């Protein structure tokens, strides 16, 4: 296994808690637990993006394999039904590895069998490969595919409609579409015996734990019979498209042998190893999220970013928070450029969408922070790529459009005070990243002047001023600089809580919110920090004492009466805890960056910072199977929760590790003189950059 333990060393509950994932670069994926027991409705061997990167369907849920030889038979599958786990293929499981793709070794009697699961990049196609190792003679393998044929958020139950496998050519079969399910194809070199049936009452225990329905029926068309010869491989292919078996096997073998390229063929080189194993692990983890949409006529493929596996569709907010780590540290500059252009095409009254729909519906515009994260991402793109041409136009116009709309006031109750501070919020619509809702109930109401939105606003004004001077608009640069200075003065006057030694979380029209939350860290970590540097030490000490855990920052101090230390139970209970104590790993990025800004980047300081990231890195390279969870419990032992793979956590840890620990910040493009002056105004010395 990836962390050095064999499956035999782990109890059953631990085995099924460890989930593997592979993706196909267009939004589809395959995922399950180590023994192959599906614990979620989102698990499956082929989860296809029918309209990349969304409209995902669980097509092939799982397979049941039985090895047959002269003296007996053995089942390799593992499934849960009411009152029973059957069969128990985990008893034969001897080894598992998730790198470079999921592989299992099963052993019984005089045979050892290796199983591999691989996805074709850019296609909704999965290849299952079986190789007989260490056997004296051939064995037979019976494989029964089990199909769900439904959208990822739904469940399938036995219906009256007839499903059947129709032969298209030797070894190639089609399951025709119905009014409720898409078509699917499967192919193998073995013999297929038609024997359709329903497998009833499969249990998904994680869904039940989360308060959802967790019972499903799966349909099987029959059984494939494969003859396994020692040392030779046999394959089962399943796809959303017709299959040419020999061609598919050639493509998947070539893909396996080649280094992983950038999703859109950019200058990214994920396959090139570095001297640092932790950096390599983070870089591999970053490859799960970038996806591409079919290109428009005469244009390049359009990139997007999945907001988390298994259930999140693309999200502009998650993408922009993760942007530097996923696209810039990994040198996906062509994709980064196209992604910024694509996101900017959705600008509406100065706002960019928070989330895109799994069903392809219109995007949601619920975040006052998203446009400000976009401005920060454009600045980082320029810093890494030195692509002034793209930033000069059209991105500079988008930045100015955002700033102008926010100054004038726009949707979501966004308005600027006379001192330059920003307020936002409408009844029933949370406008910050702490956006949990249960029905009409906004769990963490933060309407008013939230600390991180004003930190992002000051940062955006400084960036816009820098761009204005850089691109020859001196009067505008002076105007924006003066406004940024006004925001900074007002921020330090109105947000500072002298009694607590930190920032208020929200400054409303009445009493400010003194909750101790991590959002204030952004007032120190962004490119142009708004908080006066003489206050940083007190803030960071309070954050360390109340919010810091091995896996990230708590969203609320445990000393607060509203703190909830466990993220568990039904949806309302989890929503209550989501931003009221739950730990988010992505917040380690800005926290570590702020700490090093305060202490400097000497060897001792970077060793201390590295130690702060180590628990996440250990989990990534161990029981996380190359993935970083969205969140963890606020209380020890800080059990993981949420999505099993989170772009914000991955991107911010990668950015922080590269820039702050390895000191691999990029060589900056020629600065405008205003950049230095703006940093001087904030009391922050310009950073000395080094080539990446």
N, C-alpha and C positions, 0 to 999 in steps of 0.2 A: 504494500500500500504506500501511498504517497508520504505518509509520516513515519514509515519504517515498521509499522505493526502489521501483522497478518490478520485476515478476518477471523481466524481461530482464536486470536487473542482478545477479541472484542465481543461483548454480549450483544444479543439480538437488537435491543432498543438502541444501542450505540450505532450498530451497523445501519439501521434504517433511518437514523437521524443524519447520516452523512449522505449528501445529495451531490450527484455529478451533473454536469451540464456541458453540452457542446452546441454550437450555433452555426448557422449556414450563411451568415452575412446579408440576408434579406429579411430578417425578422423571425425566421423559423428556428426550431431547436429540437433537441432530444434531451431528456432528463429523467432521472429516477433516483432511487436510493441504491446503495452499493449492492444489496442482494437482488435488486430488480423488483422489489415490492413497491408498487406505486402507492405513496401515502397522500398524494394530492390529486385533485382533478386535473391539475396542470401538468402532471407527469405524462410522458409518452415517448415512444421511440421515434415517432414522426409527428411533430407539431408544425404544421405547414402554414406559412404566411400566404393566404390565398390572394391578397392584394398587397404585396410587399410595401411596407413592413408590418401591415396590420391584417385584420380579418383572419386571425390565426385559428386553426382548427386542429384538434387532436384527431388525427387519422388513425395511425397504428398506435394503439395504447400499449400493448406489450405482446410478448410471445410466450408460449409454453413449449419447452424443449424436453424431450425424453431420449436418452441414449440407450440403445438396445444392443446387446451382445449375447454371445452364446449362453452365458451363465446367468443372465439377468437383465435388468433395466434400471435406470436411475433418472429421476426428474431433476432438472436444473432450475426450474422456475420457483418463485416464492410469491404467494398471494395471500391476502387476508379476506376472509369471509366471516359472517356472524359466528362467533364462538370458536373460530379455527384459523390457524395459519397453515395453508396447504397449497402446493406441496412445500417441502422444506429443502429446496436446492441450496440454501445457505449452509447446510451441513456438509456439502461437497465442495464448497468454495474455499480454495486454498490461497488465492492471491488476487489482488485488484490493483490497478493503476489507472489514473485518469490522464496520464501524459504519454504520448501526445494526443490520445483520444482514449475513451474508456475501454479497458481490457480486463477480462476475467480469466482465471485458470480454475477449472474444476477437475477433480480427481476421484476415481473410485475403481477398485480392483486393479486391473492392469492397464488402465488408460488414463491419459491426461488430455483435457480438451481446453483449447483457448477460444474465447469468444471476443469479438471486437464489434464496436458500433461506431460508424463513421457517417458524416453528412457531407454531401457534395456542396461545395461553396457555390452560392448563387443559384441553387436549385432546391426544390422541396423534395429531396430524395435521400433516403437512408439506406445504408448497406450494412447488413449483419454478416459477419464472416466467422466461420467455424473452422478451426484447424486441429486435427488430431495429432497429439504429441506423445511420444514415448510409448506407443502401443505396438504390440506384436502383430496385430492383424486388424483389418477394417472393422468398423462398427457402423450401425445404422443410427441415424438421428431423425427423429420425428419432430417437426416444428409446426405448431398450430398458431397462426396469427390471430390476434384478437383486436377488433376495430371498435373505436368509439364514434368516429364520423360526426363530430359536433364542434361548435365553437368552444373556445377554451373555458369560458365562464359557465358553461351549461353542463348538463349531465344527460346521458342516454339511458333510456329504459326500453325494455322489450316492446316492440310495436307489431302491428298487424301487417304492415307493408312487407312485401317480399324483397329480401336482399339475396343476391346470388353472385357467384363468381363466374364470369363469362370468359371463355377462352378466346384470346385474340390471335395467338400464334403459339408454337410449341414452347411451353414453360412460361408463358406470359398471359396474365389474367387481369380482367377489369371488373371492379364492382361499380355498377352504374350509379349515377346520382339519383337522388330522390328529392322530393320537395323540401326535405329537411337536412339532406346530407350531400356533400360533394362526391364526385367520382374519385376512385383511388385505384392504383395499379400495383400489382406485385409480380415478381418473376424470380425464377430459380432454375438451376440445372437439374434439380431433383424431380421426382414424380409427385404430382398433386392429385390427391383423392378428395373429391367433392363430398363434404359431410357437414353442411351448415347447421349451426346450433347457436343458442344463446348461453352465455355464462352469466348467471344471475348473482346479484348481491355482492359485487366487489366492494370492499370497504376502503375508504380513504380517511385514515385516522386523523391526519392533520386538518382536514376540512372540518371534521367533527369537533376537534379541539378549538377551532376558530369560530365555532358557532354556525357553520354552514351545513347543508346536506352533504353527506359523504357516502352515498350508496349509489352504485351504478351497475347497469347491465351492459355487457360487451358481446359483440357478435363475431363469430368465427365462420369463415367460408368452408373450412376443411383442414386437411393436414398435408404438409409437404414431407416427403420421404427423401432423405439425403444419404448417400453412401459416403462415409468418411474414410479416406485412405490415409495411413500415417504420412505426415509431412505435407499433405496437399490440402488446399483450402476449398471450402464450399460456401456459397453465398446465397442470401435471401435479400432481394431489393424490393423496397416499397417506395412509391412515389405518387405525387399528385398529377404526374404527366406520364404518358406512355413510355415504356422502358425498352431500350435495346441492351440486353444483358451484358454481352461481351464489351460493348462500348462503355457502359457504366463502370464495369470492373476495371477496365484500363484507366479510365479517368480518376477513379477513387485511389487506385494504387499510385498513379503519378502525383496526385495531390498529396498523398501521405508522404511520399519521398521528397517532395519539394519543400523549401522553407515557406512559412506562412507569409504571403505578401500583404501589402496594404489592401484594404477592402476595395478601393477603387484604383489600385495600381499606382499609388503615389510613391514618394521617395521613402516611405516607411519600410523598415526592414526588421520585422519582428523576429525573424529567424536568426539574425546575427547575434550571437551571445555576447554578453558583456562580462567583465571580471567580477561583477557583483550579483550573486544569486538572488538576493531580495529584489533588486531592481528588475532582473529578468522575470521573476515571478509576477511582479506588479505589471510589467509590460505585457506579459501573456494575458493577465486578467483584463487588461484594457481592451484586448481584441474582441471581447464578447459583445460589446455594445454598439460600435459603429456599424450601420447597415446602409444599404442603398435602395433607392426607389427606382423603378424603371425610368429611363431617360425620356424627356420630352423630345419631340421631333427635332433633330438637328442639334441637340444639346448634350452635355455630359450627364452621366448618371447623377441623380440628386441624393446627397447623403442625408442620413437621419441618425438618431441615437435612441436606442431602446432605454427606457427609464428604469428598468429593473426586471429581472426574471424571477418569477414566471409571468406575472399578470399585468405589468404596466406597459402601456403603449408608449411611443415616443413622447417626450416632454421637453419643451424649450427650456424650462427652468432647470431641470436636472442636467440637460445637455450643457447649458452655459456655466453652471457651477462646476461641472466636470471637465469643461472645455480644455483648459491648459494641460491637464494631465493626459486626457485621452487623445488629444489631437496635436498638441504642440510639443510636449516632452517626447512623444513617439514620432515626431517629425512627419505627421500626416498633413503637410501644409496645403496641398491641393484640396484635400477633403475639408480642411478647416476653412479655407476660403469659400468653397462652394456651400458649406454648411451655414456660414454667416450670411451669405447672399440669400440662401433659401429661407432662413428664419426671418430675415429682414423683409422678404416679400410679403409677409403676413402682417406688416405694421398697420395698425388701425387706430387712429386718433392718438398716436404716440405710444400705443400699447402693443406688445408682442404677446402671442398666445402662451398661456401657462402649459396646457396639455393638448395633445391631439387624441382623437377618438380611435378606439379599437375597431369600430364599425365604419371608419372613414367619414364620419359626420364632421360638421364644422368644428374648428378648434375652440377651446374655451379661453376666455380672456378674464382671468380672475386674479392675476398677480400684479401688484404695484411694483414689485421688485424685478420682474423678468426683464423689462427694457433696460434697467440699470445694470443688471448682470451682462446684458448684451454689450453695453458700452465698455464695461471692464474687459470683456472677451476681445473686442476689437483692439483695444490697447495692447493686450497680451499677444494677440496675433501679430501686430506690428513689431513688438519687442522681439519675438522669436523669428519671424520670417523676413523682416525688413522690407515687406511688400508695400511700399508707400503708394504705388499706383492704385492698388485695389482700395486702400484706405482713403486715399484722396477722393476717389469717386468709384463706386457710389456710396461706400460705407460712411464717409464723413457726412453726407447729406442725411443719412438715416440717423446718425448720432445727433445732429443739429435738430432734426425733426422731433426726436424724443425729448431733448432738453427743452425745446420751445413749447411742446405740448404740456410738459409737466409744469413749466413756469406759468402758462396761461390757465392751467387746470383742465382736467379731462375726465374720462370715465372712471368708475370705481371710487368716486369721491376724492380723487387726487387733486390736491390744491396746495399752492405755495403761500406761506405766511409772508407778512411784510419783512420779516427778518431772514427769509430764504428757506426756512425749514419746510419739510414736506409732511402733509397729513394725507391719510387715505382711509377708506373704509365705507362700506354700505351695509345696511341691515341684512344679515343673513349671508353675507359674502366675506369670507376671510381673505385678505389681500396680501398676507405675508406667507413665507414658506411654512409657518406653523398653521396649517389650513385644515385640520381635521374637522369634519362635520358629522353629526349623527342626525339624519333627517334635516330639520330646520335649525337644529341647535349647533351653533358655532362653539366648539369645545374650548378653544383658546382665543377669546376675542381680544384683538390687539388693535382695534380701530384707534386712529389718532396718529401721532408722530412716533412711529416705531424706530428703535435705535438703529437697526441694521439698514432700513430703507434710507434713513438720513445719512448714514455712513456711505452707502452706495451712491446717494445723490451728490454728496460732496465729491466723492471720487469721480463721478460722471462729469461734473462741472469742471474739475481740474483737467480731465482728459479732453473734454471739448475745447477748453481754453488752449491746451497744448496743441491740439490739432489745428485750431484756428491760426495760431502763430506759425506753426509749421507750414501751413498751406497758404500763407500770405494774407490772412484776414486779421490784421493787427487791431483795428478798433473792436472787433468782436472778441478777440482774445483778452483785451483789457476789461471789457464788460463782464465776461464770464469769470475772469480772475477776481474781480471785485465782488461778484456774487458768491463765489466759492469762499472768499474771506469772510463775508457776512454769515454764511452758513456755519463756518467753523466757529466764529465768535458765539453765535446763538446756540450752537450745539453744546459747547463747553460751559455755557451759562445755564442752559435749561435742562440738560441731560445729566449733569453731574450730581450724584447723591453723596454729599460729603460725609454724612453719618455712616453709610455703609462702605464708603470707599470704592464705589463703582458707578456705573451708569444706570439710570432708570431704564427699564425695558421699553416703556411707552410713556410719552408725555402727552396727556390729553388736555382738554380745555379746563379740567378741574384738577383733581389730585393725580399726580403722576403714579405710574405702576412701578413699585419698588421690587418686584419679583426678581430674584437672582437667576438669570437665564444666560445662555451662552452667546446670544446675538450680539452683545457688545464687543465680542472679540474682533468682529469685522471693523470696528472703529480704529483698530490698531494694525490689522493685517493687510488691508487693501493697498494698492499701489500708492495712493495718496491718503494717508490716515488722517482722520478728522479729530481724534482725541489728542489733547496736549500730552506730549511724551512724559512729562513729570508725573502724570497720573497712571501711567501704564503699569508700573510695578505693583501698585495697590490692587488694580483690577485683576492682574494676572495671578496674584497671590490668592485673591478671593475665589477666582475661577478654579485654581488648583485645589483649594481646600474643599469647595462645595460641589464642583461639577466634574472634575477630572476623574476618569476611571481608566482601567487598562485598555478599553476598547473605544474610547471617545469621550465626549462631554455629555453630561446629563442635560436635559432640556429644562430642568427646574431643580433648585436646591432641595436636598432632603430635609432641610430645616423649615421648608414651606409647608403650611397645612394642606395645600393642594397636591403635594408630591405623591406620586404613585410609582412604586418601585418595581412592579412586575407588569410586563406587557403580555397579557394572556387573557383567555376567556372569549366570550362572544364579542361581536363587532363593536357594540357600544362600550363595553369594558375596555377593549383595546384602544378605541378612539379616545377615551378619557385619558389613557396613559400615554398616548402617542407623543405628545409634546409637554407632558407634565411629569417628567422624570426619566423617560426612556432615553437611552444613550444612542447617539448617532456618530459613527466613525468619521464621517466626512468633516466634522467639526474639528478633528485633530489637525487637519491641514492648516486652517487659519490660526489655530492656537499655537502650534509649533512655530509657524512663521512669525507670529507676534512675539513669542518668547525670544527667538533669536534676534529679532530686531532690537529687543531691549538689552540682551546680554552681549550682542556681538556674535561673530561666527568663528571664534577660536575653536581649537580642537576639543577642549573640555566641554564647551557649550554644545557643539555638534554631537558629541558622544551622549550628553544628557538628552538632547532632542531625539537621537536615535533610539535611546532606551524607551522614550515615550511611545514610539511607533512599534516597538518590538513585539508586544502581544498580538497586534493585528497582523504583523508579518509572519509570526509563528503560526497563527491560525490559517492564514492564506496558504502557507506551504505545508500545512498539516491537515487537521481534520476539516478545514474548509474546502479541501480538494481544489485549490486554485481560485476560490471565490471569496468575496468579502460581503457579509450580510449587510442589509440596510440598517439594522439596529440591534441593540442588545438591552437586556433588562438594566434598570438603574441600580438595583440591589444585586450584590454578589450572589452566586458566582457569575453574574452577567450572562445569562443564557441568550443565545442568538434568536432573532425573530425577524419578521418582515420578509422581504424578498431575499433569496439566497445569494443574489448577485446584484450589486448596486453600483451604478456608474458614478454617482457623486462620491461615495466612499472610495472607490477604486481610483477615480481621477484625482481627487484631492490628496490621497496618500501617495500616489505616484508623483504628482507635482511637488509635494512637500519633500519627499524622499530625494528626488532629483535635484531640486533647487537648494534645499536647506541642509540636507545631510551630505549629499555628494558634491554640493557646491557646483552644480552643472547648469547654472543660469546661463541664458544665451548672451552672446555678444549683442549689446543693444544697438539699435540704429542710431544715427546721429541725433542727439537730443536737441530740441529747441531750447533756447535759453530759458524759456518760461518753465520747463520741467524742473530745472534746478531751483528757480525762484519759488515755485509752488511747494517743493519739498522743504526749502528753507523756511517758508512761512509756517509750515507745520512742525518745524523743529526736527525734521528727519534728514539725516545726511544721505545724499545720493549713494546708492549702492554701487560698488565696483563690480562690473560684470566680467565674466570669463566666458570664452567660447564654449559652446556645448560639446 
